[in-house]
Amino acid sequence: MSAPDTAVPLRPAYRDANVLRWLTAYTASVAGDVVYFLALSWAATRAGGPSQVGLVVAAGALPRAVLMLGGGVVADRFGPRRVAVLSDAVRCAVILAAAAAVALAPAHIWLLAVVALIFGVVDAVFMPAVGALPPRITTVDQLARVQGMRGLSIRLSNAVGPLVAGAVLVSGGAAGAFTAAGVLFAVSLGTLLTVRVTPPAETPRRTSARNELRDGLRYVRRHRLLAPLVVVIGLSEMCFSGPVATGLVLLADERGWGAEGMGWVASAFSIGATASALLLTVVPRVPRAGMTMSAALLVTAAGAVGLGQAPSLAMAVAFGALIGLTSGFATTLTGALVQTETDPRYLGRVTSVTTLCTLGLAPVLFPAVGVTVALWGAGTFFAGCGAICLLAAVLGLSVPALRHAELKSSKSA
């Protein structure tokens, strides 16, 4: 399958039909992921009890983390569009097959573990490929907007996905939920097939996969901006890719706010993140992107400490909105900087590295959340998250290449 050539029109990304097709595919994919993981957890709970859920989820998470860097090599070698389409097709087929199997016979833990394992392997290829597509579908000056639109997509999918999963689980059980996820992947696949991409400026030289992986890691390590930026991404996302949600549950329980209070703070965080994504979608340009990113991380660090020490639910909600707003700014800007600075030949591999930093480092903190809160309280945990985020901000300010980083315009590119 070859990607058709296209001349990217000079228009805002949110008015570019080609970008909107990619965004539709991405949104359907993320929503399908949410429905799939909820269906998998539900089926595993019914088949083996709560103790088996972690094992089944780990069966998918482990290969995704281990093979993510290899997925970046595949995306660069064969082209991100081709790899995204083929891997999306496999995901769709696997989940629909799982739906049929669960509908015909009771789900067994071994079957769910096999489904999770295959899905995790394919996801390790799909994620770097679909993440490397934006520079191929729009001009370099629109990448910040595309990252803002991506943030809106994630928020929408995370809001709608659980509602869809809950409705189909009630009406059709796990088989119905797997079917719904498969349909969403089919929508993603069909839309991806209509996305046009610009061909690479030059054909990459083929070597062994191992050499290409080493070459990609060497490229990141030696790049004056990407090397420190990857560290900033890893540090800034370590807490906010999952552990904070767990800490928020424990904070609400400790302060007596209950599930309702936890929901208010979580909703405020989502609203803040959505506002930042929407703002960065419509603004024409973000000046001094490196300084803005670091400043956003400084405020996020202060907000995390403030959330842990909030004397009332109202203050916690305010800090939650602030953290969502500023962390959303930082995430969007780091993503845009990665894509504007990376040589197109290495986009898949660099995307796999940043994705691994985002998804792979957060689980390291999960065991520490409960232990920290039990020993020293939720405030100490959030202070620790603030310290990690502060470290990311200090790194961004202390490295000249990051401090002076700018998002490129079409003219400079």
C-alpha positions as CSV (number, residue, x, y, z in Angstrom):
1,M,0.0,0.0,0.0
2,S,1.5,3.3,-1.0
3,A,0.6,6.7,0.4
4,P,-0.7,9.2,-2.1
5,D,1.2,12.4,-2.6
6,T,-0.5,15.7,-1.5
7,A,0.3,19.4,-1.4
8,V,-0.7,20.5,2.1
9,P,-2.9,23.6,1.9
10,L,-1.9,26.8,3.8
11,R,-4.8,27.0,6.1
12,P,-5.4,26.5,9.8
13,A,-5.3,22.9,10.9
14,Y,-8.8,23.0,12.3
15,R,-10.1,23.9,8.8
16,D,-8.0,21.4,6.9
17,A,-10.1,18.4,5.8
18,N,-7.1,16.1,5.7
19,V,-6.1,16.9,9.3
20,L,-9.8,16.5,10.4
21,R,-9.9,13.1,8.8
22,W,-6.7,12.1,10.8
23,L,-8.3,13.6,13.9
24,T,-11.5,11.6,13.3
25,A,-9.5,8.4,13.0
26,Y,-7.5,9.2,16.1
27,T,-10.6,10.0,18.1
28,A,-12.3,6.8,17.1
29,S,-9.1,4.8,17.9
30,V,-8.8,6.3,21.4
31,A,-12.5,5.8,22.2
32,G,-12.1,2.2,21.0
33,D,-9.1,1.8,23.3
34,V,-11.2,3.0,26.3
35,V,-14.1,0.7,25.4
36,Y,-11.8,-2.2,24.9
37,F,-9.9,-1.9,28.2
38,L,-13.2,-1.5,30.1
39,A,-14.6,-4.6,28.4
40,L,-11.5,-6.5,29.0
41,S,-11.5,-5.6,32.7
42,W,-15.2,-6.4,33.0
43,A,-14.8,-9.8,31.3
44,A,-11.7,-10.7,33.4
45,T,-13.6,-9.8,36.6
46,R,-16.5,-12.0,35.7
47,A,-14.2,-14.9,34.6
48,G,-11.7,-14.9,37.4
49,G,-12.5,-12.3,39.9
50,P,-10.7,-9.0,40.8
51,S,-7.4,-10.7,41.4
52,Q,-7.2,-11.8,37.8
53,V,-7.8,-8.4,36.3
54,G,-4.3,-7.1,36.9
55,L,-2.8,-10.2,35.3
56,V,-4.9,-9.8,32.2
57,V,-4.2,-6.1,31.8
58,A,-0.5,-6.7,32.4
59,A,-0.5,-9.3,29.6
60,G,-1.2,-6.4,27.2
61,A,0.8,-3.6,28.9
62,L,4.0,-5.5,29.1
63,P,4.5,-6.3,25.4
64,R,3.4,-2.8,24.5
65,A,6.1,-1.3,26.7
66,V,8.8,-3.8,25.6
67,L,8.1,-3.6,21.9
68,M,7.3,0.1,21.6
69,L,10.8,1.1,20.4
70,G,10.7,-1.7,17.8
71,G,7.3,-0.3,16.7
72,G,9.0,3.0,16.0
73,V,11.6,1.3,13.8
74,V,8.7,-0.4,11.8
75,A,7.0,2.9,11.3
76,D,10.1,4.6,9.9
77,R,11.0,1.7,7.7
78,F,7.7,1.1,6.0
79,G,6.0,4.6,6.5
80,P,3.7,5.7,9.3
81,R,0.5,5.7,7.2
82,R,1.0,2.2,5.9
83,V,1.9,0.8,9.3
84,A,-1.0,2.6,11.1
85,V,-3.5,1.3,8.6
86,L,-2.3,-2.3,8.7
87,S,-2.0,-2.4,12.5
88,D,-5.4,-0.8,12.9
89,A,-6.8,-3.5,10.7
90,V,-5.3,-6.2,12.8
91,R,-6.6,-4.5,16.0
92,C,-10.1,-4.4,14.5
93,A,-9.9,-8.1,13.5
94,V,-8.6,-9.3,16.9
95,I,-11.3,-7.4,18.9
96,L,-14.1,-8.6,16.6
97,A,-12.8,-12.1,16.9
98,A,-12.8,-11.8,20.6
99,A,-16.4,-10.5,20.6
100,A,-17.4,-13.6,18.6
101,A,-15.6,-15.9,20.9
102,V,-17.1,-14.4,24.0
103,A,-20.6,-14.5,22.5
104,L,-20.3,-18.2,21.6
105,A,-18.8,-19.4,24.9
106,P,-18.0,-18.1,28.4
107,A,-14.9,-16.0,28.5
108,H,-11.9,-17.8,30.1
109,I,-8.9,-16.0,31.6
110,W,-6.5,-17.6,29.2
111,L,-8.5,-16.3,26.2
112,L,-8.7,-12.8,27.6
113,A,-4.9,-12.9,28.3
114,V,-4.2,-14.0,24.7
115,V,-6.4,-11.2,23.4
116,A,-4.6,-8.7,25.6
117,L,-1.2,-10.0,24.6
118,I,-1.9,-9.7,20.8
119,F,-3.5,-6.3,21.2
120,G,-0.5,-5.1,23.2
121,V,1.9,-6.3,20.5
122,V,0.0,-4.6,17.7
123,D,-0.6,-1.4,19.8
124,A,3.2,-1.1,20.2
125,V,3.3,-0.7,16.4
126,F,0.2,1.4,15.9
127,M,0.9,4.1,18.5
128,P,4.3,5.3,17.1
129,A,2.9,5.2,13.6
130,V,-0.2,7.2,14.2
131,G,1.7,9.6,16.4
132,A,4.3,10.2,13.6
133,L,1.6,11.2,11.0
134,P,1.0,14.9,11.8
135,P,4.2,16.3,10.2
136,R,3.2,14.3,7.0
137,I,-0.3,15.8,6.8
138,T,0.1,19.5,7.6
139,T,2.7,22.3,7.5
140,V,5.2,22.7,10.3
141,D,3.6,25.9,11.6
142,Q,0.3,24.0,12.3
143,L,1.8,21.3,14.5
144,A,1.0,23.1,17.8
145,R,-2.6,23.4,16.6
146,V,-2.7,19.7,15.7
147,Q,-1.3,18.8,19.1
148,G,-4.0,21.0,20.7
149,M,-6.7,19.2,18.6
150,R,-5.2,15.9,19.6
151,G,-5.6,16.9,23.3
152,L,-9.3,17.8,22.6
153,S,-9.7,14.4,20.9
154,I,-8.3,12.5,24.0
155,R,-10.6,14.4,26.4
156,L,-13.6,13.7,24.2
157,S,-12.8,10.1,23.9
158,N,-12.1,9.7,27.6
159,A,-15.5,11.2,28.3
160,V,-17.5,9.4,25.7
161,G,-15.7,6.0,25.8
162,P,-16.9,5.0,29.3
163,L,-20.5,6.0,28.5
164,V,-20.5,3.8,25.4
165,A,-18.8,0.9,27.3
166,G,-21.3,1.2,30.2
167,A,-24.3,1.2,27.9
168,V,-23.2,-1.8,25.8
169,L,-22.0,-3.8,28.8
170,V,-25.5,-3.4,30.3
171,S,-27.3,-4.3,27.1
172,G,-24.9,-6.8,25.4
173,G,-22.4,-7.8,28.0
174,A,-18.7,-8.2,27.3
175,A,-19.4,-9.5,23.7
176,G,-21.4,-6.3,23.0
177,A,-18.6,-4.1,24.4
178,F,-15.9,-5.9,22.4
179,T,-18.1,-5.4,19.3
180,A,-18.5,-1.7,20.0
181,A,-14.7,-1.4,20.3
182,G,-14.2,-3.3,17.0
183,V,-16.7,-1.0,15.3
184,L,-14.8,2.1,16.6
185,F,-11.5,0.6,15.3
186,A,-13.2,-0.1,11.9
187,V,-14.2,3.6,11.8
188,S,-10.6,4.6,12.6
189,L,-9.3,2.3,9.9
190,G,-11.8,3.5,7.2
191,T,-10.9,7.1,8.0
192,L,-7.2,6.5,8.0
193,L,-7.5,5.1,4.5
194,T,-8.7,8.5,3.3
195,V,-5.8,10.5,4.9
196,R,-3.3,11.8,2.4
197,V,0.4,12.2,3.4
198,T,3.4,13.9,1.9
199,P,6.1,11.4,0.8
200,P,9.5,11.6,2.5
201,A,12.1,13.9,1.0
202,E,14.4,10.9,0.7
203,T,14.1,7.2,0.9
204,P,15.7,6.0,4.2
205,R,18.7,3.6,3.8
206,R,17.7,0.1,4.9
207,T,19.9,-1.7,7.4
208,S,19.0,-4.3,10.0
209,A,16.2,-3.5,12.5
210,R,18.7,-3.6,15.3
211,N,20.9,-1.1,13.6
212,E,18.0,1.2,12.8
213,L,16.9,1.1,16.5
214,R,20.4,1.9,17.6
215,D,20.6,4.7,15.0
216,G,17.3,6.2,16.3
217,L,18.4,6.1,19.9
218,R,21.8,7.6,19.0
219,Y,20.0,10.3,17.1
220,V,17.9,11.3,20.1
221,R,20.9,11.1,22.5
222,R,23.1,13.4,20.3
223,H,20.4,15.9,19.4
224,R,21.0,19.1,21.3
225,L,17.2,19.7,21.9
226,L,15.6,16.3,21.7
227,A,17.8,14.7,24.3
228,P,16.9,17.0,27.2
229,L,13.3,17.4,25.9
230,V,12.8,13.6,26.2
231,V,13.9,13.8,29.8
232,V,11.5,16.7,30.4
233,I,8.7,14.7,28.9
234,G,9.5,11.7,31.0
235,L,9.6,13.7,34.3
236,S,6.6,15.9,33.6
237,E,4.4,12.9,32.5
238,M,5.6,10.5,35.2
239,C,3.0,11.7,37.7
240,F,0.3,13.0,35.5
241,S,-0.2,9.9,33.3
242,G,-2.0,8.0,36.0
243,P,-0.5,8.1,39.5
244,V,-2.2,11.5,40.3
245,A,-5.6,10.0,39.6
246,T,-4.9,7.3,42.2
247,G,-3.5,9.9,44.6
248,L,-6.7,11.9,44.1
249,V,-8.8,9.0,45.2
250,L,-6.7,8.6,48.4
251,L,-6.7,12.4,49.0
252,A,-10.5,12.6,48.8
253,D,-10.8,9.7,51.2
254,E,-8.3,11.2,53.6
255,R,-10.1,14.6,53.7
256,G,-13.6,13.1,53.8
257,W,-14.7,14.6,50.5
258,G,-16.0,11.3,49.3
259,A,-16.5,10.1,45.7
260,E,-18.4,13.2,44.8
261,G,-15.6,15.5,45.9
262,M,-13.1,13.4,44.0
263,G,-15.3,13.7,40.9
264,W,-15.4,17.5,41.2
265,V,-11.6,17.7,41.3
266,A,-11.2,15.2,38.5
267,S,-13.7,17.1,36.4
268,A,-12.0,20.4,37.1
269,F,-8.7,18.9,35.9
270,S,-10.4,17.7,32.7
271,I,-12.0,21.1,32.1
272,G,-8.6,22.9,32.5
273,A,-6.9,20.5,30.2
274,T,-9.7,20.9,27.6
275,A,-9.4,24.7,27.8
276,S,-5.6,24.6,27.2
277,A,-6.1,22.2,24.2
278,L,-8.8,24.5,22.8
279,L,-6.8,27.6,23.2
280,L,-3.7,26.1,21.5
281,T,-5.9,24.9,18.7
282,V,-7.1,28.4,17.7
283,V,-4.1,30.6,18.5
284,P,-2.0,31.3,15.4
285,R,1.4,30.9,17.1
286,V,2.9,30.3,20.6
287,P,6.0,32.6,21.0
288,R,9.0,31.4,23.0
289,A,7.7,27.9,23.2
290,G,10.5,26.6,25.4
291,M,10.1,29.3,28.0
292,T,6.3,28.9,27.9
293,M,6.6,25.2,28.4
294,S,9.0,25.6,31.4
295,A,6.7,28.3,33.0
296,A,3.7,26.0,32.6
297,L,5.6,23.2,34.3
298,L,6.6,25.6,37.2
299,V,2.9,26.5,37.7
300,T,2.0,22.8,37.5
301,A,4.5,22.0,40.2
302,A,3.1,24.6,42.5
303,G,-0.4,23.5,41.7
304,A,0.4,19.9,42.6
305,V,1.7,21.0,46.0
306,G,-1.2,23.3,46.6
307,L,-3.7,20.5,45.7
308,G,-2.1,18.2,48.4
309,Q,-2.4,21.0,51.0
310,A,-5.8,22.3,50.0
311,P,-7.8,23.1,53.1
312,S,-11.2,22.7,51.4
313,L,-12.8,21.0,48.5
314,A,-13.4,24.3,46.7
315,M,-9.6,25.1,46.9
316,A,-8.9,21.6,45.6
317,V,-11.2,22.0,42.7
318,A,-9.4,25.3,41.8
319,F,-6.0,23.7,42.0
320,G,-7.3,20.8,39.9
321,A,-8.4,23.2,37.2
322,L,-5.1,25.0,37.3
323,I,-3.1,21.8,37.0
324,G,-5.2,20.6,34.1
325,L,-4.7,24.0,32.3
326,T,-0.9,24.3,32.8
327,S,0.0,20.6,32.3
328,G,-2.1,20.6,29.2
329,F,-0.1,23.5,27.9
330,A,3.2,21.8,28.7
331,T,2.1,18.5,27.1
332,T,0.9,20.2,23.9
333,L,4.1,22.3,23.5
334,T,6.5,19.4,24.2
335,G,4.7,17.3,21.6
336,A,4.8,20.1,19.0
337,L,8.5,20.7,19.7
338,V,9.3,17.0,19.2
339,Q,7.6,16.9,15.9
340,T,9.0,20.2,14.5
341,E,12.6,19.4,15.6
342,T,12.7,15.7,14.5
343,D,14.1,14.7,11.1
344,P,11.2,13.0,9.3
345,R,13.3,9.9,8.8
346,Y,13.4,9.4,12.6
347,L,9.8,10.4,13.5
348,G,8.5,6.9,14.2
349,R,11.5,6.1,16.5
350,V,11.4,9.4,18.3
351,T,7.7,9.1,18.8
352,S,8.1,5.6,20.2
353,V,10.7,7.0,22.7
354,T,8.4,9.8,23.9
355,T,5.4,7.5,24.0
356,L,7.4,5.0,26.1
357,C,8.4,7.8,28.4
358,T,4.8,8.8,28.8
359,L,3.3,5.3,29.3
360,G,6.3,3.4,30.6
361,L,7.5,5.5,33.5
362,A,4.1,6.2,35.1
363,P,3.6,2.6,36.3
364,V,6.8,2.8,38.3
365,L,5.1,5.2,40.7
366,F,1.9,3.3,41.1
367,P,3.2,1.0,43.9
368,A,4.7,4.1,45.6
369,V,1.3,6.0,45.7
370,G,-0.4,3.8,48.3
371,V,2.8,3.4,50.4
372,T,3.5,7.1,50.5
373,V,-0.1,8.1,51.4
374,A,-0.2,5.4,54.1
375,L,3.0,6.5,55.7
376,W,3.0,10.2,55.3
377,G,-0.3,11.3,53.9
378,A,-1.7,12.4,50.5
379,G,-0.1,15.8,50.9
380,T,3.3,14.3,50.9
381,F,2.6,12.3,47.7
382,F,1.4,15.5,45.8
383,A,4.4,17.4,47.1
384,G,6.6,14.7,45.6
385,C,4.8,15.0,42.3
386,G,5.3,18.7,42.5
387,A,9.0,18.2,43.1
388,I,9.3,15.9,40.1
389,C,7.5,18.4,37.9
390,L,9.7,21.2,39.3
391,L,12.8,19.2,38.3
392,A,11.4,19.1,34.7
393,A,10.9,22.8,34.7
394,V,14.4,23.5,36.1
395,L,15.8,21.3,33.4
396,G,13.9,23.2,30.7
397,L,15.2,26.5,32.0
398,S,18.8,25.4,32.5
399,V,19.4,23.9,29.1
400,P,19.9,26.8,26.6
401,A,18.5,24.8,23.6
402,L,15.3,24.2,25.5
403,R,15.0,27.6,27.0
404,H,15.3,29.3,23.6
405,A,13.3,26.7,21.7
406,E,10.8,28.1,19.2
407,L,8.1,26.4,17.1
408,K,9.1,26.7,13.5
409,S,7.1,28.5,10.9
410,S,6.6,27.3,7.3
411,K,9.0,30.0,6.1
412,S,11.8,29.0,8.6
413,A,11.2,25.3,7.7
